[in-house]
Amino acid sequence: MLQLYQYYQLEHLQAYEFACKYKNNCERSQRNDVKRQFGGGTAAVMPLYDAYYQEMPVRVLVIGKETGYMKNSEYGTSPDFQTNNQNVLNCIHWQKKNNHIKGTLYLLQNIFGVHTEYIYASYALSNLLRCSFQKAENFENLSGTRDTKTMRECCVQHLIEEIRVLQPTLIVTQGEWAIKGVPFVEVLKKQFGSYETIKKNSNGKYGLYQFAEFDCMTTHHPAILGNWIKNLAPDSVWPMLDILREMGHLPVIHSNADVEYERLAKPIVDPILKTLPSNDLLRK
């Protein structure tokens, strides 16, 4: 999307030119013993994010905490917005999907009522953090990233701008970051107005919230996929999606959904995938 790309250029958020206006403040907030820091925080917008589904807009924005460290990348992450889009779309290709990718795939399949992996082409992915750092003891750990309160407070300003540009109909947060400290829904409230709590999970930590412009689900991170599928999602994600469907905010599931979606997606997605490697770039 041109508007989002222009924002990343203006704010210098792409990894190859990373110079976020908050960078100095964020670095001063860190303690000593930072071994490696990498920056470059753009969203990834899939080719069918803006497509209508069953004659209704279903723009799903999934938000994690930080981007994973890409061991084989010069910058530790995707160098720019366009490459990030391709790397995320390429998850369709990955023969060994990690739990995060699998959990997000199951989520999208249940939102759209399909079983095809091509549904990965119908969402946008972003993160709270624009940059992360690793301490010496986590130097060889792909996921051992750290952040500070200052970093979170600064980074969320970029996330809010992404939401304004992407205009999602459904925001899904993954992980405890969205419910710790000041809940993310309260941050959204300051920017987008009041919300109504529609449903909470059994322990009251995660919930479904309705804003005037979009719905928001806060969910467990699917890192421990077995427990997520067996216990966590049935207690929160799936009931919340059922409610959204009852409210008319998600498409109705029908028997031809897979065929209809692949008929739409394959002519657009396959030519892109043919130009991309079929390996897991994150852990090469």
ChimeraX commands (.cxc) that place a marker at each C-alpha (Angstrom):
marker #1 position 0.00,0.00,0.00 radius 0.5
marker #1 position 1.48,3.27,-1.17 radius 0.5
marker #1 position 0.40,5.33,1.85 radius 0.5
marker #1 position 2.00,2.89,4.29 radius 0.5
marker #1 position 5.20,2.67,2.24 radius 0.5
marker #1 position 5.44,6.45,2.20 radius 0.5
marker #1 position 5.03,6.54,5.97 radius 0.5
marker #1 position 7.90,4.08,6.45 radius 0.5
marker #1 position 10.08,6.17,4.17 radius 0.5
marker #1 position 9.18,9.38,5.97 radius 0.5
marker #1 position 9.83,7.86,9.41 radius 0.5
marker #1 position 12.90,5.88,8.25 radius 0.5
marker #1 position 11.56,2.60,9.66 radius 0.5
marker #1 position 12.86,0.24,6.99 radius 0.5
marker #1 position 15.85,-1.77,8.15 radius 0.5
marker #1 position 18.23,-0.66,5.41 radius 0.5
marker #1 position 17.83,2.98,6.48 radius 0.5
marker #1 position 16.55,2.60,10.05 radius 0.5
marker #1 position 16.64,5.98,11.81 radius 0.5
marker #1 position 13.47,6.10,13.89 radius 0.5
marker #1 position 12.94,9.48,15.55 radius 0.5
marker #1 position 12.68,7.71,18.93 radius 0.5
marker #1 position 15.91,5.71,18.47 radius 0.5
marker #1 position 18.10,7.76,20.85 radius 0.5
marker #1 position 15.50,7.78,23.63 radius 0.5
marker #1 position 15.03,4.03,23.27 radius 0.5
marker #1 position 18.75,3.33,23.40 radius 0.5
marker #1 position 19.16,5.44,26.53 radius 0.5
marker #1 position 16.43,3.37,28.23 radius 0.5
marker #1 position 18.41,0.16,27.87 radius 0.5
marker #1 position 20.77,-1.27,30.47 radius 0.5
marker #1 position 24.34,-2.28,29.74 radius 0.5
marker #1 position 25.42,-5.53,28.10 radius 0.5
marker #1 position 23.44,-5.14,24.89 radius 0.5
marker #1 position 25.26,-7.44,22.50 radius 0.5
marker #1 position 23.23,-6.97,19.35 radius 0.5
marker #1 position 20.41,-4.64,18.34 radius 0.5
marker #1 position 18.44,-4.73,15.13 radius 0.5
marker #1 position 15.83,-2.32,13.84 radius 0.5
marker #1 position 13.43,-2.24,10.96 radius 0.5
marker #1 position 9.81,-2.37,11.86 radius 0.5
marker #1 position 7.33,-2.46,9.01 radius 0.5
marker #1 position 4.08,-4.33,8.77 radius 0.5
marker #1 position 3.51,-6.98,6.10 radius 0.5
marker #1 position 0.38,-6.59,3.98 radius 0.5
marker #1 position -0.73,-9.61,1.97 radius 0.5
marker #1 position -2.05,-9.35,-1.61 radius 0.5
marker #1 position -5.69,-10.04,-0.69 radius 0.5
marker #1 position -5.86,-7.95,2.49 radius 0.5
marker #1 position -8.26,-5.50,0.83 radius 0.5
marker #1 position -10.31,-8.12,-1.02 radius 0.5
marker #1 position -13.99,-8.49,-0.21 radius 0.5
marker #1 position -15.07,-11.91,0.99 radius 0.5
marker #1 position -18.69,-12.97,0.48 radius 0.5
marker #1 position -19.43,-9.34,-0.44 radius 0.5
marker #1 position -18.11,-7.96,2.85 radius 0.5
marker #1 position -14.78,-6.41,3.92 radius 0.5
marker #1 position -12.79,-8.68,6.24 radius 0.5
marker #1 position -9.50,-6.89,6.85 radius 0.5
marker #1 position -7.65,-8.84,9.54 radius 0.5
marker #1 position -4.63,-7.26,11.26 radius 0.5
marker #1 position -2.64,-9.64,13.48 radius 0.5
marker #1 position -0.28,-7.97,15.95 radius 0.5
marker #1 position 2.59,-9.65,17.78 radius 0.5
marker #1 position 5.19,-8.16,20.07 radius 0.5
marker #1 position 8.32,-8.12,17.92 radius 0.5
marker #1 position 9.69,-9.47,14.68 radius 0.5
marker #1 position 11.73,-12.64,14.86 radius 0.5
marker #1 position 15.49,-12.35,14.40 radius 0.5
marker #1 position 16.43,-13.50,10.87 radius 0.5
marker #1 position 19.82,-15.12,11.28 radius 0.5
marker #1 position 20.73,-14.99,7.59 radius 0.5
marker #1 position 19.71,-11.35,7.07 radius 0.5
marker #1 position 22.21,-8.48,6.96 radius 0.5
marker #1 position 19.89,-6.43,9.15 radius 0.5
marker #1 position 18.47,-9.17,11.37 radius 0.5
marker #1 position 15.07,-8.65,9.78 radius 0.5
marker #1 position 13.52,-7.91,6.39 radius 0.5
marker #1 position 15.40,-4.99,4.80 radius 0.5
marker #1 position 12.32,-3.14,3.57 radius 0.5
marker #1 position 8.53,-3.14,3.33 radius 0.5
marker #1 position 8.32,-4.90,-0.03 radius 0.5
marker #1 position 10.67,-7.71,1.01 radius 0.5
marker #1 position 8.82,-8.15,4.30 radius 0.5
marker #1 position 5.58,-8.61,2.37 radius 0.5
marker #1 position 7.20,-11.36,0.29 radius 0.5
marker #1 position 8.84,-13.07,3.27 radius 0.5
marker #1 position 5.54,-13.32,5.15 radius 0.5
marker #1 position 3.58,-14.47,2.10 radius 0.5
marker #1 position 6.28,-17.10,1.59 radius 0.5
marker #1 position 5.07,-18.81,4.79 radius 0.5
marker #1 position 2.66,-20.64,2.47 radius 0.5
marker #1 position 5.75,-22.27,0.97 radius 0.5
marker #1 position 7.49,-23.27,4.19 radius 0.5
marker #1 position 7.68,-27.01,4.57 radius 0.5
marker #1 position 8.34,-26.80,8.33 radius 0.5
marker #1 position 6.13,-24.08,9.73 radius 0.5
marker #1 position 6.88,-22.98,13.29 radius 0.5
marker #1 position 4.13,-22.85,15.91 radius 0.5
marker #1 position 3.51,-19.14,15.46 radius 0.5
marker #1 position 2.91,-19.55,11.75 radius 0.5
marker #1 position 0.71,-22.62,12.28 radius 0.5
marker #1 position -1.36,-20.89,14.97 radius 0.5
marker #1 position -1.88,-17.81,12.81 radius 0.5
marker #1 position -2.85,-20.05,9.89 radius 0.5
marker #1 position -5.47,-21.87,12.02 radius 0.5
marker #1 position -6.76,-18.49,13.16 radius 0.5
marker #1 position -7.20,-17.20,9.61 radius 0.5
marker #1 position -8.78,-20.45,8.45 radius 0.5
marker #1 position -11.37,-20.19,11.21 radius 0.5
marker #1 position -12.03,-16.51,10.55 radius 0.5
marker #1 position -12.73,-17.12,6.86 radius 0.5
marker #1 position -14.19,-20.61,7.24 radius 0.5
marker #1 position -11.74,-22.39,4.95 radius 0.5
marker #1 position -9.05,-25.08,5.19 radius 0.5
marker #1 position -6.71,-23.88,2.44 radius 0.5
marker #1 position -3.27,-22.49,3.31 radius 0.5
marker #1 position -3.79,-19.84,0.64 radius 0.5
marker #1 position -5.86,-17.94,3.20 radius 0.5
marker #1 position -2.49,-16.70,4.48 radius 0.5
marker #1 position -2.75,-14.20,1.63 radius 0.5
marker #1 position -5.68,-12.39,3.27 radius 0.5
marker #1 position -4.30,-10.55,6.27 radius 0.5
marker #1 position -1.77,-8.02,7.49 radius 0.5
marker #1 position 0.87,-8.69,10.13 radius 0.5
marker #1 position 2.49,-6.12,12.40 radius 0.5
marker #1 position 4.20,-5.89,15.77 radius 0.5
marker #1 position 4.30,-3.58,18.73 radius 0.5
marker #1 position 8.10,-3.16,18.62 radius 0.5
marker #1 position 9.97,-1.57,15.74 radius 0.5
marker #1 position 13.35,-2.73,17.02 radius 0.5
marker #1 position 14.70,-5.20,19.58 radius 0.5
marker #1 position 17.99,-6.06,21.24 radius 0.5
marker #1 position 19.70,-9.13,22.63 radius 0.5
marker #1 position 21.92,-9.43,25.67 radius 0.5
marker #1 position 25.15,-11.40,25.64 radius 0.5
marker #1 position 23.59,-14.49,27.20 radius 0.5
marker #1 position 20.96,-14.62,24.44 radius 0.5
marker #1 position 23.29,-13.77,21.56 radius 0.5
marker #1 position 22.77,-17.06,19.72 radius 0.5
marker #1 position 19.06,-17.29,20.52 radius 0.5
marker #1 position 16.80,-16.39,17.58 radius 0.5
marker #1 position 13.93,-15.37,19.86 radius 0.5
marker #1 position 15.79,-14.01,22.90 radius 0.5
marker #1 position 14.92,-10.37,22.25 radius 0.5
marker #1 position 14.34,-7.69,24.89 radius 0.5
marker #1 position 12.69,-4.29,25.14 radius 0.5
marker #1 position 12.01,-1.50,27.64 radius 0.5
marker #1 position 8.97,0.50,28.76 radius 0.5
marker #1 position 10.25,3.49,26.80 radius 0.5
marker #1 position 10.58,1.40,23.65 radius 0.5
marker #1 position 7.02,0.12,23.97 radius 0.5
marker #1 position 5.61,3.60,24.54 radius 0.5
marker #1 position 7.44,4.98,21.51 radius 0.5
marker #1 position 6.79,2.06,19.18 radius 0.5
marker #1 position 3.05,2.04,19.76 radius 0.5
marker #1 position 2.81,5.43,18.05 radius 0.5
marker #1 position 3.92,3.80,14.80 radius 0.5
marker #1 position 1.47,0.93,15.34 radius 0.5
marker #1 position -1.43,3.36,15.76 radius 0.5
marker #1 position -0.51,5.03,12.47 radius 0.5
marker #1 position -0.48,1.64,10.74 radius 0.5
marker #1 position -3.98,0.95,12.06 radius 0.5
marker #1 position -5.19,4.29,10.72 radius 0.5
marker #1 position -3.81,3.50,7.28 radius 0.5
marker #1 position -4.82,-0.18,7.11 radius 0.5
marker #1 position -8.34,0.40,8.50 radius 0.5
marker #1 position -8.78,-3.19,9.75 radius 0.5
marker #1 position -12.20,-4.60,10.51 radius 0.5
marker #1 position -10.67,-7.05,13.01 radius 0.5
marker #1 position -7.50,-6.65,15.10 radius 0.5
marker #1 position -6.09,-9.76,16.77 radius 0.5
marker #1 position -3.26,-9.38,19.28 radius 0.5
marker #1 position -1.09,-12.37,20.11 radius 0.5
marker #1 position 0.53,-12.62,23.52 radius 0.5
marker #1 position 0.58,-11.13,27.01 radius 0.5
marker #1 position 2.08,-7.82,25.88 radius 0.5
marker #1 position -1.45,-6.61,25.03 radius 0.5
marker #1 position -2.83,-7.20,28.55 radius 0.5
marker #1 position 0.16,-6.28,30.74 radius 0.5
marker #1 position 0.53,-2.80,32.22 radius 0.5
marker #1 position -1.81,-0.47,30.35 radius 0.5
marker #1 position -4.03,-2.82,28.29 radius 0.5
marker #1 position -3.78,-2.31,24.55 radius 0.5
marker #1 position -7.53,-1.74,24.30 radius 0.5
marker #1 position -7.08,1.30,26.57 radius 0.5
marker #1 position -4.38,2.60,24.23 radius 0.5
marker #1 position -6.79,2.12,21.33 radius 0.5
marker #1 position -9.51,3.91,23.29 radius 0.5
marker #1 position -7.42,7.10,23.46 radius 0.5
marker #1 position -7.03,7.07,19.69 radius 0.5
marker #1 position -10.28,5.57,18.38 radius 0.5
marker #1 position -12.88,6.24,21.09 radius 0.5
marker #1 position -14.70,4.06,23.59 radius 0.5
marker #1 position -15.33,0.34,23.25 radius 0.5
marker #1 position -17.77,-2.30,24.47 radius 0.5
marker #1 position -16.55,-5.51,26.06 radius 0.5
marker #1 position -18.33,-8.34,24.25 radius 0.5
marker #1 position -16.73,-11.41,25.86 radius 0.5
marker #1 position -13.89,-12.45,28.15 radius 0.5
marker #1 position -12.21,-15.85,28.42 radius 0.5
marker #1 position -12.69,-17.95,31.56 radius 0.5
marker #1 position -10.05,-16.21,33.67 radius 0.5
marker #1 position -10.94,-12.75,32.40 radius 0.5
marker #1 position -7.52,-11.95,30.93 radius 0.5
marker #1 position -8.29,-12.01,27.22 radius 0.5
marker #1 position -11.34,-10.61,25.51 radius 0.5
marker #1 position -13.34,-9.46,22.52 radius 0.5
marker #1 position -13.98,-5.72,22.27 radius 0.5
marker #1 position -16.07,-3.70,19.85 radius 0.5
marker #1 position -14.93,-0.25,18.75 radius 0.5
marker #1 position -16.81,1.98,16.34 radius 0.5
marker #1 position -14.29,1.32,13.56 radius 0.5
marker #1 position -13.25,-2.29,14.24 radius 0.5
marker #1 position -13.41,-5.28,16.57 radius 0.5
marker #1 position -10.40,-6.28,18.67 radius 0.5
marker #1 position -9.52,-9.70,20.10 radius 0.5
marker #1 position -6.72,-10.12,22.62 radius 0.5
marker #1 position -5.47,-13.71,22.54 radius 0.5
marker #1 position -2.81,-16.06,23.88 radius 0.5
marker #1 position 0.27,-16.43,21.72 radius 0.5
marker #1 position 0.21,-19.82,19.93 radius 0.5
marker #1 position 3.87,-20.53,20.78 radius 0.5
marker #1 position 2.90,-23.67,22.72 radius 0.5
marker #1 position 0.68,-24.86,19.90 radius 0.5
marker #1 position -0.58,-28.11,21.45 radius 0.5
marker #1 position -1.96,-26.38,24.54 radius 0.5
marker #1 position -3.21,-23.48,22.39 radius 0.5
marker #1 position -5.25,-25.85,20.20 radius 0.5
marker #1 position -6.46,-28.11,23.03 radius 0.5
marker #1 position -7.25,-25.59,25.78 radius 0.5
marker #1 position -6.52,-21.93,25.10 radius 0.5
marker #1 position -8.19,-21.27,21.74 radius 0.5
marker #1 position -11.38,-23.22,22.65 radius 0.5
marker #1 position -11.68,-21.03,25.76 radius 0.5
marker #1 position -11.24,-17.74,23.92 radius 0.5
marker #1 position -10.53,-17.52,20.19 radius 0.5
marker #1 position -13.13,-19.88,18.76 radius 0.5
marker #1 position -16.06,-18.65,20.94 radius 0.5
marker #1 position -15.15,-15.05,20.10 radius 0.5
marker #1 position -15.15,-15.80,16.39 radius 0.5
marker #1 position -18.55,-17.48,16.76 radius 0.5
marker #1 position -19.88,-14.29,18.35 radius 0.5
marker #1 position -18.46,-12.14,15.57 radius 0.5
marker #1 position -20.13,-14.39,13.03 radius 0.5
marker #1 position -23.45,-14.12,14.89 radius 0.5
marker #1 position -23.04,-10.33,14.88 radius 0.5
marker #1 position -22.61,-10.41,11.10 radius 0.5
marker #1 position -19.01,-9.17,11.32 radius 0.5
marker #1 position -17.53,-12.31,9.73 radius 0.5
marker #1 position -18.62,-14.27,6.66 radius 0.5
marker #1 position -20.90,-17.27,6.98 radius 0.5
marker #1 position -19.15,-20.63,6.55 radius 0.5
marker #1 position -20.35,-22.66,3.56 radius 0.5
marker #1 position -19.28,-25.85,1.78 radius 0.5
marker #1 position -17.71,-24.23,-1.29 radius 0.5
marker #1 position -15.55,-21.78,0.62 radius 0.5
marker #1 position -12.21,-23.45,-0.15 radius 0.5
marker #1 position -12.88,-23.73,-3.88 radius 0.5
marker #1 position -14.14,-20.16,-4.15 radius 0.5
marker #1 position -11.22,-18.72,-2.21 radius 0.5
marker #1 position -8.54,-20.62,-4.13 radius 0.5
marker #1 position -10.17,-19.56,-7.39 radius 0.5
marker #1 position -9.65,-15.98,-6.23 radius 0.5
marker #1 position -6.22,-16.39,-4.63 radius 0.5
marker #1 position -4.18,-18.71,-6.85 radius 0.5
marker #1 position -3.96,-16.47,-9.96 radius 0.5
marker #1 position -2.62,-13.69,-7.74 radius 0.5
marker #1 position -0.48,-15.64,-5.27 radius 0.5
marker #1 position 1.09,-18.41,-7.39 radius 0.5
marker #1 position 3.06,-16.07,-9.70 radius 0.5
marker #1 position 4.57,-14.41,-6.61 radius 0.5
marker #1 position 5.41,-17.69,-4.89 radius 0.5
marker #1 position 7.18,-18.99,-8.01 radius 0.5
marker #1 position 9.76,-16.21,-7.61 radius 0.5
marker #1 position 10.46,-17.01,-3.94 radius 0.5
marker #1 position 12.58,-19.76,-2.35 radius 0.5
marker #1 position 10.67,-22.58,-0.65 radius 0.5
marker #1 position 12.78,-22.59,2.51 radius 0.5
marker #1 position 12.33,-21.04,5.95 radius 0.5
marker #1 position 14.20,-17.75,5.70 radius 0.5
marker #1 position 13.89,-17.08,9.41 radius 0.5
marker #1 position 15.96,-20.06,10.51 radius 0.5
marker #1 position 18.18,-20.83,7.52 radius 0.5
marker link #1:1,2 radius 0.2
marker link #1:2,3 radius 0.2
marker link #1:3,4 radius 0.2
marker link #1:4,5 radius 0.2
marker link #1:5,6 radius 0.2
marker link #1:6,7 radius 0.2
marker link #1:7,8 radius 0.2
marker link #1:8,9 radius 0.2
marker link #1:9,10 radius 0.2
marker link #1:10,11 radius 0.2
marker link #1:11,12 radius 0.2
marker link #1:12,13 radius 0.2
marker link #1:13,14 radius 0.2
marker link #1:14,15 radius 0.2
marker link #1:15,16 radius 0.2
marker link #1:16,17 radius 0.2
marker link #1:17,18 radius 0.2
marker link #1:18,19 radius 0.2
marker link #1:19,20 radius 0.2
marker link #1:20,21 radius 0.2
marker link #1:21,22 radius 0.2
marker link #1:22,23 radius 0.2
marker link #1:23,24 radius 0.2
marker link #1:24,25 radius 0.2
marker link #1:25,26 radius 0.2
marker link #1:26,27 radius 0.2
marker link #1:27,28 radius 0.2
marker link #1:28,29 radius 0.2
marker link #1:29,30 radius 0.2
marker link #1:30,31 radius 0.2
marker link #1:31,32 radius 0.2
marker link #1:32,33 radius 0.2
marker link #1:33,34 radius 0.2
marker link #1:34,35 radius 0.2
marker link #1:35,36 radius 0.2
marker link #1:36,37 radius 0.2
marker link #1:37,38 radius 0.2
marker link #1:38,39 radius 0.2
marker link #1:39,40 radius 0.2
marker link #1:40,41 radius 0.2
marker link #1:41,42 radius 0.2
marker link #1:42,43 radius 0.2
marker link #1:43,44 radius 0.2
marker link #1:44,45 radius 0.2
marker link #1:45,46 radius 0.2
marker link #1:46,47 radius 0.2
marker link #1:47,48 radius 0.2
marker link #1:48,49 radius 0.2
marker link #1:49,50 radius 0.2
marker link #1:50,51 radius 0.2
marker link #1:51,52 radius 0.2
marker link #1:52,53 radius 0.2
marker link #1:53,54 radius 0.2
marker link #1:54,55 radius 0.2
marker link #1:55,56 radius 0.2
marker link #1:56,57 radius 0.2
marker link #1:57,58 radius 0.2
marker link #1:58,59 radius 0.2
marker link #1:59,60 radius 0.2
marker link #1:60,61 radius 0.2
marker link #1:61,62 radius 0.2
marker link #1:62,63 radius 0.2
marker link #1:63,64 radius 0.2
marker link #1:64,65 radius 0.2
marker link #1:65,66 radius 0.2
marker link #1:66,67 radius 0.2
marker link #1:67,68 radius 0.2
marker link #1:68,69 radius 0.2
marker link #1:69,70 radius 0.2
marker link #1:70,71 radius 0.2
marker link #1:71,72 radius 0.2
marker link #1:72,73 radius 0.2
marker link #1:73,74 radius 0.2
marker link #1:74,75 radius 0.2
marker link #1:75,76 radius 0.2
marker link #1:76,77 radius 0.2
marker link #1:77,78 radius 0.2
marker link #1:78,79 radius 0.2
marker link #1:79,80 radius 0.2
marker link #1:80,81 radius 0.2
marker link #1:81,82 radius 0.2
marker link #1:82,83 radius 0.2
marker link #1:83,84 radius 0.2
marker link #1:84,85 radius 0.2
marker link #1:85,86 radius 0.2
marker link #1:86,87 radius 0.2
marker link #1:87,88 radius 0.2
marker link #1:88,89 radius 0.2
marker link #1:89,90 radius 0.2
marker link #1:90,91 radius 0.2
marker link #1:91,92 radius 0.2
marker link #1:92,93 radius 0.2
marker link #1:93,94 radius 0.2
marker link #1:94,95 radius 0.2
marker link #1:95,96 radius 0.2
marker link #1:96,97 radius 0.2
marker link #1:97,98 radius 0.2
marker link #1:98,99 radius 0.2
marker link #1:99,100 radius 0.2
marker link #1:100,101 radius 0.2
marker link #1:101,102 radius 0.2
marker link #1:102,103 radius 0.2
marker link #1:103,104 radius 0.2
marker link #1:104,105 radius 0.2
marker link #1:105,106 radius 0.2
marker link #1:106,107 radius 0.2
marker link #1:107,108 radius 0.2
marker link #1:108,109 radius 0.2
marker link #1:109,110 radius 0.2
marker link #1:110,111 radius 0.2
marker link #1:111,112 radius 0.2
marker link #1:112,113 radius 0.2
marker link #1:113,114 radius 0.2
marker link #1:114,115 radius 0.2
marker link #1:115,116 radius 0.2
marker link #1:116,117 radius 0.2
marker link #1:117,118 radius 0.2
marker link #1:118,119 radius 0.2
marker link #1:119,120 radius 0.2
marker link #1:120,121 radius 0.2
marker link #1:121,122 radius 0.2
marker link #1:122,123 radius 0.2
marker link #1:123,124 radius 0.2
marker link #1:124,125 radius 0.2
marker link #1:125,126 radius 0.2
marker link #1:126,127 radius 0.2
marker link #1:127,128 radius 0.2
marker link #1:128,129 radius 0.2
marker link #1:129,130 radius 0.2
marker link #1:130,131 radius 0.2
marker link #1:131,132 radius 0.2
marker link #1:132,133 radius 0.2
marker link #1:133,134 radius 0.2
marker link #1:134,135 radius 0.2
marker link #1:135,136 radius 0.2
marker link #1:136,137 radius 0.2
marker link #1:137,138 radius 0.2
marker link #1:138,139 radius 0.2
marker link #1:139,140 radius 0.2
marker link #1:140,141 radius 0.2
marker link #1:141,142 radius 0.2
marker link #1:142,143 radius 0.2
marker link #1:143,144 radius 0.2
marker link #1:144,145 radius 0.2
marker link #1:145,146 radius 0.2
marker link #1:146,147 radius 0.2
marker link #1:147,148 radius 0.2
marker link #1:148,149 radius 0.2
marker link #1:149,150 radius 0.2
marker link #1:150,151 radius 0.2
marker link #1:151,152 radius 0.2
marker link #1:152,153 radius 0.2
marker link #1:153,154 radius 0.2
marker link #1:154,155 radius 0.2
marker link #1:155,156 radius 0.2
marker link #1:156,157 radius 0.2
marker link #1:157,158 radius 0.2
marker link #1:158,159 radius 0.2
marker link #1:159,160 radius 0.2
marker link #1:160,161 radius 0.2
marker link #1:161,162 radius 0.2
marker link #1:162,163 radius 0.2
marker link #1:163,164 radius 0.2
marker link #1:164,165 radius 0.2
marker link #1:165,166 radius 0.2
marker link #1:166,167 radius 0.2
marker link #1:167,168 radius 0.2
marker link #1:168,169 radius 0.2
marker link #1:169,170 radius 0.2
marker link #1:170,171 radius 0.2
marker link #1:171,172 radius 0.2
marker link #1:172,173 radius 0.2
marker link #1:173,174 radius 0.2
marker link #1:174,175 radius 0.2
marker link #1:175,176 radius 0.2
marker link #1:176,177 radius 0.2
marker link #1:177,178 radius 0.2
marker link #1:178,179 radius 0.2
marker link #1:179,180 radius 0.2
marker link #1:180,181 radius 0.2
marker link #1:181,182 radius 0.2
marker link #1:182,183 radius 0.2
marker link #1:183,184 radius 0.2
marker link #1:184,185 radius 0.2
marker link #1:185,186 radius 0.2
marker link #1:186,187 radius 0.2
marker link #1:187,188 radius 0.2
marker link #1:188,189 radius 0.2
marker link #1:189,190 radius 0.2
marker link #1:190,191 radius 0.2
marker link #1:191,192 radius 0.2
marker link #1:192,193 radius 0.2
marker link #1:193,194 radius 0.2
marker link #1:194,195 radius 0.2
marker link #1:195,196 radius 0.2
marker link #1:196,197 radius 0.2
marker link #1:197,198 radius 0.2
marker link #1:198,199 radius 0.2
marker link #1:199,200 radius 0.2
marker link #1:200,201 radius 0.2
marker link #1:201,202 radius 0.2
marker link #1:202,203 radius 0.2
marker link #1:203,204 radius 0.2
marker link #1:204,205 radius 0.2
marker link #1:205,206 radius 0.2
marker link #1:206,207 radius 0.2
marker link #1:207,208 radius 0.2
marker link #1:208,209 radius 0.2
marker link #1:209,210 radius 0.2
marker link #1:210,211 radius 0.2
marker link #1:211,212 radius 0.2
marker link #1:212,213 radius 0.2
marker link #1:213,214 radius 0.2
marker link #1:214,215 radius 0.2
marker link #1:215,216 radius 0.2
marker link #1:216,217 radius 0.2
marker link #1:217,218 radius 0.2
marker link #1:218,219 radius 0.2
marker link #1:219,220 radius 0.2
marker link #1:220,221 radius 0.2
marker link #1:221,222 radius 0.2
marker link #1:222,223 radius 0.2
marker link #1:223,224 radius 0.2
marker link #1:224,225 radius 0.2
marker link #1:225,226 radius 0.2
marker link #1:226,227 radius 0.2
marker link #1:227,228 radius 0.2
marker link #1:228,229 radius 0.2
marker link #1:229,230 radius 0.2
marker link #1:230,231 radius 0.2
marker link #1:231,232 radius 0.2
marker link #1:232,233 radius 0.2
marker link #1:233,234 radius 0.2
marker link #1:234,235 radius 0.2
marker link #1:235,236 radius 0.2
marker link #1:236,237 radius 0.2
marker link #1:237,238 radius 0.2
marker link #1:238,239 radius 0.2
marker link #1:239,240 radius 0.2
marker link #1:240,241 radius 0.2
marker link #1:241,242 radius 0.2
marker link #1:242,243 radius 0.2
marker link #1:243,244 radius 0.2
marker link #1:244,245 radius 0.2
marker link #1:245,246 radius 0.2
marker link #1:246,247 radius 0.2
marker link #1:247,248 radius 0.2
marker link #1:248,249 radius 0.2
marker link #1:249,250 radius 0.2
marker link #1:250,251 radius 0.2
marker link #1:251,252 radius 0.2
marker link #1:252,253 radius 0.2
marker link #1:253,254 radius 0.2
marker link #1:254,255 radius 0.2
marker link #1:255,256 radius 0.2
marker link #1:256,257 radius 0.2
marker link #1:257,258 radius 0.2
marker link #1:258,259 radius 0.2
marker link #1:259,260 radius 0.2
marker link #1:260,261 radius 0.2
marker link #1:261,262 radius 0.2
marker link #1:262,263 radius 0.2
marker link #1:263,264 radius 0.2
marker link #1:264,265 radius 0.2
marker link #1:265,266 radius 0.2
marker link #1:266,267 radius 0.2
marker link #1:267,268 radius 0.2
marker link #1:268,269 radius 0.2
marker link #1:269,270 radius 0.2
marker link #1:270,271 radius 0.2
marker link #1:271,272 radius 0.2
marker link #1:272,273 radius 0.2
marker link #1:273,274 radius 0.2
marker link #1:274,275 radius 0.2
marker link #1:275,276 radius 0.2
marker link #1:276,277 radius 0.2
marker link #1:277,278 radius 0.2
marker link #1:278,279 radius 0.2
marker link #1:279,280 radius 0.2
marker link #1:280,281 radius 0.2
marker link #1:281,282 radius 0.2
marker link #1:282,283 radius 0.2
marker link #1:283,284 radius 0.2
view
